[in-house]
Amino acid sequence: MKISLLKKIIACEDEAVLGKIEILLQEVQVDAEEPGKDYKLEKFNSVLSKEQLEEIETRNKAYKAGSLETESLETFNQKMFEKYGF
Protein backbone atom coordinates (compact mmCIF):
# COMPACT_ATOMS: atom_id res chain seq x y z
CA MET A 1 0.00 0.00 0.00
CA LYS A 2 2.83 2.42 0.84
CA ILE A 3 4.56 1.87 -2.48
CA SER A 4 1.31 2.34 -4.35
CA LEU A 5 0.64 5.60 -2.49
CA LEU A 6 4.18 6.84 -3.09
CA LYS A 7 3.84 6.18 -6.82
CA LYS A 8 0.57 8.13 -6.90
CA ILE A 9 2.05 11.02 -4.91
CA ILE A 10 5.10 11.18 -7.18
CA ALA A 11 2.90 11.18 -10.29
CA CYS A 12 0.54 13.83 -8.89
CA GLU A 13 0.88 17.32 -10.37
CA ASP A 14 -2.07 18.87 -8.52
CA GLU A 15 -0.78 21.23 -5.80
CA ALA A 16 -4.16 21.19 -4.03
CA VAL A 17 -4.16 17.41 -3.73
CA LEU A 18 -0.54 17.39 -2.55
CA GLY A 19 -1.41 20.05 0.01
CA LYS A 20 -4.23 17.90 1.38
CA ILE A 21 -1.90 14.91 1.61
CA GLU A 22 0.64 17.03 3.46
CA ILE A 23 -2.01 18.13 5.96
CA LEU A 24 -3.13 14.53 6.50
CA LEU A 25 0.44 13.40 7.13
CA GLN A 26 1.68 16.36 9.17
CA GLU A 27 1.62 14.38 12.42
CA VAL A 28 3.79 11.58 11.02
CA GLN A 29 7.30 11.85 12.45
CA VAL A 30 10.19 11.43 10.01
CA ASP A 31 13.70 10.97 11.39
CA ALA A 32 15.50 12.46 8.39
CA GLU A 33 13.88 14.96 6.06
CA GLU A 34 16.82 16.28 4.08
CA PRO A 35 19.47 14.56 1.97
CA GLY A 36 22.60 13.93 3.99
CA LYS A 37 20.81 13.45 7.30
CA ASP A 38 21.06 10.05 8.92
CA TYR A 39 18.07 7.76 9.01
CA LYS A 40 17.44 5.56 11.99
CA LEU A 41 17.56 1.93 10.98
CA GLU A 42 15.78 -0.65 13.02
CA LYS A 43 17.95 -3.53 14.05
CA PHE A 44 16.91 -6.73 12.34
CA ASN A 45 17.67 -10.37 12.81
CA SER A 46 19.08 -11.87 9.65
CA VAL A 47 18.33 -15.41 8.58
CA LEU A 48 21.95 -15.56 7.40
CA SER A 49 24.78 -16.51 9.69
CA LYS A 50 27.52 -14.07 10.64
CA GLU A 51 29.94 -15.94 8.38
CA GLN A 52 27.53 -15.73 5.42
CA LEU A 53 27.07 -11.99 5.93
CA GLU A 54 30.85 -11.52 6.12
CA GLU A 55 31.31 -13.48 2.87
CA ILE A 56 28.68 -11.34 1.13
CA GLU A 57 30.46 -8.19 2.33
CA THR A 58 33.84 -9.54 1.15
CA ARG A 59 32.46 -10.38 -2.29
CA ASN A 60 30.67 -7.03 -2.54
CA LYS A 61 33.92 -5.17 -1.82
CA ALA A 62 35.76 -7.29 -4.42
CA TYR A 63 33.02 -6.63 -6.97
CA LYS A 64 33.15 -2.88 -6.36
CA ALA A 65 36.95 -2.95 -6.63
CA GLY A 66 36.69 -4.80 -9.96
CA SER A 67 38.64 -7.81 -8.72
CA LEU A 68 35.74 -10.27 -8.72
CA GLU A 69 35.33 -12.42 -11.82
CA THR A 70 31.74 -12.20 -13.06
CA GLU A 71 29.75 -13.40 -16.05
CA SER A 72 26.66 -12.23 -17.86
CA LEU A 73 23.21 -13.54 -17.00
CA GLU A 74 23.03 -15.11 -20.46
CA THR A 75 26.25 -17.05 -19.86
CA PHE A 76 25.04 -18.16 -16.43
CA ASN A 77 21.69 -19.28 -17.84
CA GLN A 78 23.43 -21.24 -20.62
CA LYS A 79 25.66 -23.00 -18.09
CA MET A 80 22.63 -23.87 -15.93
CA PHE A 81 20.81 -25.24 -18.98
CA GLU A 82 23.80 -27.33 -20.02
CA LYS A 83 24.38 -28.68 -16.51
CA TYR A 84 20.81 -29.15 -15.24
CA GLY A 85 18.61 -28.96 -18.32
CA PHE A 86 16.72 -25.82 -17.31
N, CA, C and O atoms as a DFTB+ gen file, in Angstrom:
344 C
 N C O
     1  1       0.828      -1.185       0.000
     2  2       0.000       0.000       0.000
     3  2       0.877       1.256       0.000
     4  3       0.570       2.224      -0.696
     5  1       1.957       1.247       0.769
     6  2       2.834       2.419       0.842
     7  2       3.457       2.718      -0.511
     8  3       3.517       3.871      -0.939
     9  1       3.920       1.666      -1.179
    10  2       4.558       1.870      -2.476
    11  2       3.546       2.409      -3.478
    12  3       3.855       3.305      -4.263
    13  1       2.356       1.868      -3.447
    14  2       1.308       2.344      -4.347
    15  2       0.991       3.816      -4.091
    16  3       0.837       4.593      -5.033
    17  1       0.897       4.194      -2.833
    18  2       0.638       5.597      -2.486
    19  2       1.792       6.494      -2.908
    20  3       1.571       7.587      -3.430
    21  1       3.012       6.045      -2.687
    22  2       4.175       6.840      -3.091
    23  2       4.186       7.074      -4.593
    24  3       4.464       8.184      -5.047
    25  1       3.885       6.034      -5.368
    26  2       3.838       6.178      -6.817
    27  2       2.796       7.223      -7.220
    28  3       3.045       8.056      -8.092
    29  1       1.640       7.171      -6.585
    30  2       0.574       8.126      -6.903
    31  2       0.974       9.548      -6.513
    32  3       0.704      10.495      -7.251
    33  1       1.610       9.696      -5.365
    34  2       2.048      11.019      -4.913
    35  2       3.100      11.568      -5.860
    36  3       3.053      12.743      -6.225
    37  1       4.049      10.732      -6.262
    38  2       5.100      11.176      -7.180
    39  2       4.511      11.599      -8.516
    40  3       4.963      12.579      -9.107
    41  1       3.515      10.876      -8.998
    42  2       2.904      11.183     -10.293
    43  2       1.956      12.382     -10.231
    44  3       1.625      12.964     -11.264
    45  1       1.522      12.750      -9.036
    46  2       0.538      13.826      -8.886
    47  2       1.158      15.190      -9.193
    48  3       2.237      15.526      -8.703
    49  1       0.448      15.965     -10.016
    50  2       0.883      17.317     -10.371
    51  2      -0.016      18.382      -9.739
    52  3       0.255      19.577      -9.856
    53  1      -1.068      17.953      -9.080
    54  2      -2.069      18.867      -8.524
    55  2      -1.626      19.356      -7.143
    56  3      -1.612      18.593      -6.177
    57  1      -1.268      20.635      -7.065
    58  2      -0.784      21.226      -5.805
    59  2      -1.826      21.132      -4.691
    60  3      -1.470      20.952      -3.526
    61  1      -3.099      21.250      -5.036
    62  2      -4.160      21.190      -4.026
    63  2      -4.220      19.797      -3.400
    64  3      -4.345      19.660      -2.183
    65  1      -4.132      18.783      -4.229
    66  2      -4.156      17.410      -3.728
    67  2      -2.932      17.149      -2.862
    68  3      -3.042      16.566      -1.784
    69  1      -1.768      17.578      -3.333
    70  2      -0.545      17.390      -2.555
    71  2      -0.616      18.133      -1.226
    72  3      -0.114      17.646      -0.213
    73  1      -1.229      19.296      -1.227
    74  2      -1.408      20.054       0.010
    75  2      -2.276      19.307       1.008
    76  3      -1.987      19.286       2.204
    77  1      -3.343      18.692       0.508
    78  2      -4.230      17.903       1.384
    79  2      -3.494      16.701       1.966
    80  3      -3.658      16.364       3.139
    81  1      -2.679      16.060       1.125
    82  2      -1.899      14.915       1.611
    83  2      -0.926      15.366       2.690
    84  3      -0.751      14.688       3.703
    85  1      -0.298      16.506       2.471
    86  2       0.642      17.030       3.461
    87  2      -0.060      17.307       4.786
    88  3       0.487      17.007       5.847
    89  1      -1.241      17.862       4.740
    90  2      -2.006      18.126       5.959
    91  2      -2.347      16.824       6.670
    92  3      -2.220      16.725       7.890
    93  1      -2.783      15.821       5.901
    94  2      -3.130      14.528       6.497
    95  2      -1.935      13.864       7.173
    96  3      -2.085      13.167       8.176
    97  1      -0.753      14.087       6.615
    98  2       0.435      13.405       7.134
    99  2       1.312      14.270       8.038
   100  3       2.419      13.863       8.393
   101  1       0.836      15.450       8.412
   102  2       1.682      16.365       9.172
   103  2       2.067      15.839      10.550
   104  3       3.072      16.275      11.111
   105  1       1.297      14.920      11.104
   106  2       1.623      14.383      12.419
   107  2       2.577      13.192      12.362
   108  3       3.044      12.724      13.400
   109  1       2.868      12.702      11.168
   110  2       3.788      11.576      11.018
   111  2       5.208      12.081      11.222
   112  3       5.635      13.030      10.564
   113  1       5.938      11.446      12.134
   114  2       7.305      11.849      12.447
   115  2       8.276      11.168      11.487
   116  3       8.218       9.954      11.290
   117  1       9.151      11.946      10.903
   118  2      10.190      11.428      10.013
   119  2      11.529      11.766      10.645
   120  3      11.770      12.906      11.041
   121  1      12.404      10.760      10.737
   122  2      13.695      10.975      11.388
   123  2      14.633      11.832      10.554
   124  3      15.377      12.641      11.109
   125  1      14.617      11.676       9.249
   126  2      15.498      12.458       8.386
   127  2      14.684      13.017       7.228
   128  3      14.059      12.266       6.480
   129  1      14.695      14.326       7.085
   130  2      13.885      14.960       6.057
   131  2      14.704      15.489       4.901
   132  3      14.164      15.725       3.820
   133  1      15.974      15.676       5.100
   134  2      16.822      16.284       4.075
   135  2      17.921      15.318       3.658
   136  3      18.375      14.510       4.468
   137  1      18.355      15.392       2.401
   138  2      19.474      14.556       1.972
   139  2      20.699      14.823       2.846
   140  3      20.983      15.965       3.205
   141  1      21.398      13.781       3.174
   142  2      22.597      13.926       3.987
   143  2      22.366      13.670       5.461
   144  3      23.311      13.388       6.197
   145  1      21.105      13.767       5.908
   146  2      20.814      13.453       7.304
   147  2      20.758      11.946       7.468
   148  3      20.431      11.223       6.527
   149  1      21.076      11.479       8.652
   150  2      21.057      10.049       8.920
   151  2      19.639       9.573       9.204
   152  3      18.859      10.256       9.867
   153  1      19.328       8.416       8.701
   154  2      18.066       7.756       9.005
   155  2      18.305       6.732      10.088
   156  3      19.346       6.076      10.116
   157  1      17.346       6.596      10.975
   158  2      17.440       5.559      11.989
   159  2      17.045       4.244      11.331
   160  3      16.005       4.151      10.679
   161  1      17.871       3.248      11.505
   162  2      17.560       1.932      10.976
   163  2      17.232       1.017      12.138
   164  3      17.948       0.968      13.139
   165  1      16.135       0.294      11.984
   166  2      15.776      -0.654      13.018
   167  2      16.686      -1.866      12.908
   168  3      16.978      -2.343      11.811
   169  1      17.121      -2.349      14.038
   170  2      17.951      -3.535      14.051
   171  2      17.091      -4.718      13.615
   172  3      15.934      -4.840      14.017
   173  1      17.662      -5.574      12.800
   174  2      16.906      -6.725      12.342
   175  2      17.715      -7.987      12.562
   176  3      18.944      -7.953      12.632
   177  1      17.028      -9.072      12.669
   178  2      17.673     -10.371      12.805
   179  2      17.718     -11.007      11.429
   180  3      16.680     -11.243      10.810
   181  1      18.900     -11.279      10.963
   182  2      19.078     -11.872       9.645
   183  2      18.906     -13.380       9.732
   184  3      19.205     -13.997      10.754
   185  1      18.424     -13.955       8.651
   186  2      18.332     -15.409       8.579
   187  2      19.682     -15.995       8.163
   188  3      19.878     -17.210       8.192
   189  1      20.609     -15.116       7.777
   190  2      21.949     -15.560       7.396
   191  2      22.862     -15.560       8.619
   192  3      22.689     -14.771       9.548
   193  1      23.824     -16.452       8.594
   194  2      24.783     -16.512       9.692
   195  2      25.770     -15.348       9.583
   196  3      25.841     -14.680       8.552
   197  1      26.516     -15.117      10.638
   198  2      27.522     -14.069      10.643
   199  2      28.561     -14.319       9.552
   200  3      29.001     -13.389       8.874
   201  1      28.945     -15.573       9.392
   202  2      29.935     -15.942       8.379
   203  2      29.405     -15.669       6.966
   204  3      30.145     -15.190       6.106
   205  1      28.130     -15.975       6.730
   206  2      27.531     -15.726       5.422
   207  2      27.489     -14.223       5.119
   208  3      27.791     -13.798       4.004
   209  1      27.114     -13.433       6.117
   210  2      27.073     -11.989       5.929
   211  2      28.468     -11.424       5.658
   212  3      28.627     -10.520       4.838
   213  1      29.467     -11.955       6.343
   214  2      30.852     -11.520       6.115
   215  2      31.304     -11.871       4.706
   216  3      31.983     -11.074       4.059
   217  1      30.934     -13.058       4.219
   218  2      31.309     -13.478       2.868
   219  2      30.636     -12.583       1.821
   220  3      31.258     -12.215       0.824
   221  1      29.389     -12.243       2.045
   222  2      28.683     -11.338       1.130
   223  2      29.387      -9.987       1.098
   224  3      29.576      -9.412       0.026
   225  1      29.770      -9.481       2.249
   226  2      30.464      -8.191       2.328
   227  2      31.814      -8.258       1.614
   228  3      32.185      -7.329       0.897
   229  1      32.549      -9.358       1.809
   230  2      33.844      -9.542       1.149
   231  2      33.678      -9.550      -0.368
   232  3      34.425      -8.888      -1.087
   233  1      32.695     -10.303      -0.842
   234  2      32.461     -10.376      -2.294
   235  2      31.977      -9.041      -2.851
   236  3      32.346      -8.661      -3.962
   237  1      31.157      -8.334      -2.088
   238  2      30.675      -7.027      -2.536
   239  2      31.832      -6.042      -2.694
   240  3      31.888      -5.292      -3.668
   241  1      32.748      -6.049      -1.734
   242  2      33.921      -5.172      -1.824
   243  2      34.777      -5.534      -3.032
   244  3      35.258      -4.650      -3.740
   245  1      34.969      -6.841      -3.271
   246  2      35.762      -7.286      -4.417
   247  2      35.084      -6.893      -5.722
   248  3      35.749      -6.486      -6.675
   249  1      33.762      -7.017      -5.764
   250  2      33.017      -6.634      -6.965
   251  2      33.178      -5.136      -7.243
   252  3      33.435      -4.728      -8.376
   253  1      33.024      -4.328      -6.195
   254  2      33.151      -2.876      -6.362
   255  2      34.567      -2.480      -6.774
   256  3      34.757      -1.510      -7.507
   257  1      35.560      -3.235      -6.299
   258  2      36.948      -2.945      -6.635
   259  2      37.320      -3.473      -8.020
   260  3      38.401      -3.176      -8.529
   261  1      36.431      -4.252      -8.629
   262  2      36.690      -4.796      -9.955
   263  2      37.564      -6.034      -9.959
   264  3      38.055      -6.441     -11.012
   265  1      37.763      -6.635      -8.804
   266  2      38.638      -7.805      -8.718
   267  2      37.863      -9.122      -8.625
   268  3      38.461     -10.178      -8.413
   269  1      36.560      -9.067      -8.780
   270  2      35.738     -10.271      -8.721
   271  2      35.372     -10.683     -10.138
   272  3      34.841      -9.880     -10.905
   273  1      35.654     -11.925     -10.484
   274  2      35.331     -12.416     -11.819
   275  2      33.816     -12.660     -11.900
   276  3      33.247     -13.376     -11.076
   277  1      33.187     -12.061     -12.890
   278  2      31.737     -12.197     -13.060
   279  2      31.438     -12.652     -14.478
   280  3      32.318     -12.666     -15.339
   281  1      30.190     -13.022     -14.707
   282  2      29.752     -13.397     -16.048
   283  2      28.353     -12.847     -16.276
   284  3      27.645     -12.496     -15.331
   285  1      27.971     -12.778     -17.528
   286  2      26.657     -12.226     -17.855
   287  2      25.562     -13.207     -17.452
   288  3      25.815     -14.397     -17.261
   289  1      24.360     -12.698     -17.327
   290  2      23.215     -13.544     -16.998
   291  2      22.990     -14.581     -18.098
   292  3      22.626     -15.723     -17.818
   293  1      23.210     -14.178     -19.344
   294  2      23.026     -15.109     -20.460
   295  2      23.994     -16.282     -20.354
   296  3      23.609     -17.431     -20.572
   297  1      25.256     -15.991     -20.019
   298  2      26.255     -17.052     -19.862
   299  2      25.875     -17.962     -18.700
   300  3      25.967     -19.184     -18.811
   301  1      25.454     -17.376     -17.599
   302  2      25.040     -18.159     -16.434
   303  2      23.865     -19.064     -16.794
   304  3      23.869     -20.254     -16.480
   305  1      22.863     -18.493     -17.454
   306  2      21.692     -19.284     -17.843
   307  2      22.072     -20.432     -18.766
   308  3      21.543     -21.535     -18.622
   309  1      22.976     -20.197     -19.711
   310  2      23.427     -21.244     -20.620
   311  2      24.116     -22.365     -19.851
   312  3      23.877     -23.544     -20.114
   313  1      24.973     -21.993     -18.896
   314  2      25.663     -23.002     -18.090
   315  2      24.664     -23.823     -17.276
   316  3      24.807     -25.041     -17.165
   317  1      23.658     -23.168     -16.708
   318  2      22.631     -23.873     -15.931
   319  2      21.859     -24.837     -16.830
   320  3      21.557     -25.961     -16.427
   321  1      21.540     -24.396     -18.047
   322  2      20.813     -25.238     -18.980
   323  2      21.641     -26.463     -19.346
   324  3      21.139     -27.587     -19.367
   325  1      22.916     -26.225     -19.635
   326  2      23.798     -27.329     -20.020
   327  2      23.988     -28.312     -18.872
   328  3      24.036     -29.523     -19.092
   329  1      24.097     -27.802     -17.660
   330  2      24.379     -28.675     -16.512
   331  2      23.118     -29.378     -15.979
   332  3      23.146     -30.566     -15.660
   333  1      22.008     -28.616     -15.889
   334  2      20.809     -29.148     -15.238
   335  2      19.611     -29.307     -16.168
   336  3      18.596     -29.884     -15.778
   337  1      19.721     -28.804     -17.381
   338  2      18.612     -28.964     -18.324
   339  2      17.493     -27.955     -18.157
   340  3      16.402     -28.157     -18.690
   341  1      17.736     -26.876     -17.432
   342  2      16.716     -25.817     -17.310
   343  2      17.352     -24.461     -17.304
   344  3      16.654     -23.452     -17.209
